Amino acid sequence: MKYYFGSTAFSFNWDQVAIAFWHRYPNPFAKHVLSEDVISRRVVDQELHTKRLLKKTNKMTSLVQKFSRGESFTYIVEESIVDPIRKLITTYTRNIAMQNIVSVEEKVVYKQDPQNKNMVVCERKAWIYSPLRFGASGPVCTFVHKRFKKNAVKASNGFLYVLENMFSSRDQSQLINIPGQMYVSKEMMTEGAKKATEYAKKIKPLIPKS
């Protein structure tokens, strides 16, 4: 088994990070992410719980290709919890394909810096395990660990790219740039947030407890 830990600080407030979180893809640093689909979404005790399916490219060594039948992509499940009260975003990610070769479980936490309200700290942890025998698990875990470290850097750079594009390209006191959408004012977003909150309150009694 291999373990990874990394930490990154973003010079944006938590509200901005929470908005940009849903617009992480596409970006120039995540060309390996081919698609994303929402499987389920519900509100539980004022927390937003979302499950998504991501399709990513799958580049492997010749050793792994012998076991993977030459599959060129893989599927990842991402479960996220957004807690606006404690200002936390927590994601749990795992691969659902090729688990007979390697399993990668990742936990990422975005939290407001207690010393600086205009900064968010992202802590990323990952556990990599391979059930392969006869000495093959070691090289596979090492390869995946190295690739994960590179992709973690790309993930941070890609998220920073999205944040800067949404909140730094123009006067953020007036406009917010959402990729693929028109420029909207903060007043419009505030009104939209109020309506979303009202809707969430209405549907909350219909959502079963986890």
C-alpha positions as CSV (number, residue, x, y, z in Angstrom):
1,M,0.0,0.0,0.0
2,K,1.1,3.6,-0.7
3,Y,0.0,6.7,1.1
4,Y,-0.1,10.3,-0.2
5,F,-0.7,13.6,1.6
6,G,-0.5,17.1,0.1
7,S,-1.7,20.5,1.2
8,T,-2.4,23.6,-1.0
9,A,-3.6,27.1,0.0
10,F,-5.9,29.2,-2.3
11,S,-6.0,33.0,-1.8
12,F,-9.8,33.1,-2.2
13,N,-12.5,33.1,0.4
14,W,-14.6,30.0,1.2
15,D,-17.7,31.2,-0.6
16,Q,-15.7,31.7,-3.8
17,V,-14.2,28.2,-3.5
18,A,-17.6,26.7,-2.8
19,I,-18.9,28.2,-6.0
20,A,-15.9,27.3,-8.1
21,F,-15.9,23.7,-6.8
22,W,-18.8,22.9,-9.2
23,H,-17.0,24.4,-12.2
24,R,-13.7,22.6,-11.8
25,Y,-14.1,20.9,-15.2
26,P,-13.2,21.4,-17.9
27,N,-9.9,23.2,-17.4
28,P,-6.5,23.1,-19.3
29,F,-4.9,21.0,-16.5
30,A,-7.6,18.3,-16.4
31,K,-7.7,17.0,-20.0
32,H,-7.7,13.5,-18.6
33,V,-11.2,14.1,-17.2
34,L,-13.5,13.2,-20.1
35,S,-17.0,13.6,-18.5
36,E,-18.9,14.2,-15.2
37,D,-22.5,13.2,-14.3
38,V,-24.5,13.8,-11.2
39,I,-25.9,10.5,-9.8
40,S,-27.7,11.9,-6.8
41,R,-28.0,15.1,-4.8
42,R,-29.9,15.8,-1.5
43,V,-29.8,18.1,1.5
44,V,-29.2,16.5,4.9
45,D,-29.2,18.7,8.0
46,Q,-28.2,21.8,6.0
47,E,-25.4,19.9,4.2
48,L,-25.4,19.3,0.5
49,H,-24.6,15.7,-0.3
50,T,-23.7,14.9,-4.0
51,K,-22.6,11.8,-5.7
52,R,-21.0,12.1,-9.2
53,L,-19.5,9.8,-11.8
54,L,-16.3,10.9,-13.5
55,K,-14.9,9.3,-16.6
56,K,-11.1,9.6,-17.0
57,T,-8.4,8.5,-19.3
58,N,-6.4,5.5,-18.1
59,K,-2.7,5.4,-19.0
60,M,-0.9,2.4,-17.6
61,T,2.4,0.7,-17.8
62,S,2.8,-2.4,-20.0
63,L,2.7,-4.5,-16.9
64,V,-0.7,-3.2,-15.9
65,Q,-2.0,-3.4,-19.4
66,K,-1.6,-7.2,-19.3
67,F,-4.2,-7.3,-16.5
68,S,-6.5,-4.4,-17.7
69,R,-7.2,-5.8,-21.2
70,G,-6.0,-2.5,-22.7
71,E,-8.9,-0.3,-21.3
72,S,-8.2,3.3,-22.3
73,F,-10.4,4.9,-19.6
74,T,-11.8,4.3,-16.1
75,Y,-14.7,5.4,-13.9
76,I,-14.4,7.3,-10.6
77,V,-17.1,7.9,-8.0
78,E,-16.9,11.2,-6.2
79,E,-19.0,11.8,-3.1
80,S,-19.0,15.3,-1.7
81,I,-20.4,17.0,1.4
82,V,-20.7,20.8,1.4
83,D,-21.2,22.2,4.9
84,P,-21.9,26.0,4.7
85,I,-22.2,26.4,8.5
86,R,-18.7,25.1,9.3
87,K,-17.4,26.2,5.9
88,L,-16.2,22.8,4.9
89,I,-16.2,20.9,1.6
90,T,-15.2,17.2,2.0
91,T,-14.9,14.8,-1.0
92,Y,-14.4,11.0,-1.0
93,T,-13.3,9.6,-4.3
94,R,-12.6,6.0,-5.4
95,N,-12.3,4.1,-8.6
96,I,-15.0,1.5,-9.4
97,A,-13.2,0.0,-12.4
98,M,-10.1,-2.1,-12.4
99,Q,-10.3,-2.8,-8.6
100,N,-8.9,-6.2,-9.4
101,I,-5.7,-4.4,-10.3
102,V,-5.5,-1.3,-8.1
103,S,-7.8,0.7,-5.7
104,V,-7.3,4.4,-5.1
105,E,-9.3,6.0,-2.3
106,E,-8.9,9.8,-1.9
107,K,-10.2,12.3,0.7
108,V,-10.0,16.0,0.1
109,V,-11.0,18.7,2.6
110,Y,-11.4,22.4,1.7
111,K,-11.5,24.5,4.8
112,Q,-11.3,28.2,5.7
113,D,-7.9,29.2,7.1
114,P,-8.6,30.0,10.8
115,Q,-6.0,32.8,10.6
116,N,-7.2,34.3,7.3
117,K,-10.8,34.4,6.2
118,N,-9.7,35.2,2.6
119,M,-7.8,31.9,2.2
120,V,-8.9,28.3,1.9
121,V,-6.6,25.3,2.7
122,C,-7.0,22.2,0.7
123,E,-5.8,18.9,2.3
124,R,-5.6,15.9,0.0
125,K,-5.0,12.3,1.2
126,A,-4.9,9.1,-0.8
127,W,-4.5,5.4,-0.1
128,I,-3.3,3.1,-3.0
129,Y,-3.7,-0.6,-2.8
130,S,-3.2,-3.5,-5.3
131,P,-4.4,-7.0,-4.8
132,L,-2.1,-8.4,-7.4
133,R,0.3,-11.2,-6.3
134,F,3.7,-12.6,-7.2
135,G,5.5,-9.3,-6.7
136,A,3.3,-7.3,-9.1
137,S,1.5,-5.2,-6.5
138,G,4.6,-3.2,-5.5
139,P,5.4,-1.9,-9.0
140,V,1.8,-1.2,-9.7
141,C,1.3,0.8,-6.5
142,T,4.5,2.7,-7.1
143,F,3.5,3.6,-10.6
144,V,0.0,4.8,-9.5
145,H,1.4,6.7,-6.6
146,K,3.8,8.7,-8.8
147,R,1.0,9.4,-11.3
148,F,-1.3,10.4,-8.5
149,K,1.3,12.9,-7.2
150,K,1.5,14.5,-10.7
151,N,-2.3,14.6,-11.1
152,A,-2.6,16.1,-7.6
153,V,-0.5,19.0,-8.8
154,K,-2.6,19.3,-11.9
155,A,-5.8,19.3,-9.8
156,S,-4.5,22.2,-7.7
157,N,-3.4,24.1,-10.8
158,G,-6.6,23.5,-12.6
159,F,-8.7,24.6,-9.6
160,L,-6.6,27.7,-9.2
161,Y,-7.1,28.4,-13.0
162,V,-10.9,28.2,-12.5
163,L,-10.8,30.4,-9.4
164,E,-8.8,33.1,-11.1
165,N,-10.9,32.9,-14.2
166,M,-14.1,33.3,-12.2
167,F,-13.0,35.9,-9.6
168,S,-9.8,37.6,-10.7
169,S,-10.2,38.4,-14.4
170,R,-12.5,41.3,-13.7
171,D,-13.6,43.5,-10.8
172,Q,-14.9,40.8,-8.5
173,S,-16.8,43.5,-6.4
174,Q,-19.1,43.9,-9.4
175,L,-19.1,40.8,-11.6
176,I,-18.4,37.1,-11.3
177,N,-17.4,35.2,-14.4
178,I,-18.9,31.7,-14.6
179,P,-17.4,29.7,-17.5
180,G,-20.0,28.9,-20.1
181,Q,-22.4,31.4,-18.7
182,M,-23.0,35.2,-19.0
183,Y,-21.5,37.6,-16.5
184,V,-23.8,37.9,-13.5
185,S,-23.8,40.4,-10.7
186,K,-23.4,39.5,-7.0
187,E,-26.9,40.7,-6.4
188,M,-28.2,38.2,-8.9
189,M,-26.2,35.4,-7.3
190,T,-27.4,36.4,-3.8
191,E,-31.0,36.3,-5.0
192,G,-30.4,32.9,-6.6
193,A,-28.9,31.6,-3.4
194,K,-31.9,32.8,-1.4
195,K,-34.3,31.0,-3.8
196,A,-32.2,27.8,-3.6
197,T,-32.2,27.9,0.2
198,E,-36.0,28.3,0.3
199,Y,-36.3,25.4,-2.1
200,A,-34.0,23.2,0.0
201,K,-36.1,23.9,3.1
202,K,-39.2,22.8,1.3
203,I,-37.8,19.5,0.1
204,K,-35.9,18.7,3.3
205,P,-38.7,16.9,5.0
206,L,-39.0,14.5,2.0
207,I,-35.3,13.5,2.2
208,P,-34.6,10.4,4.4
209,K,-32.0,10.6,7.0
210,S,-28.7,9.0,6.2
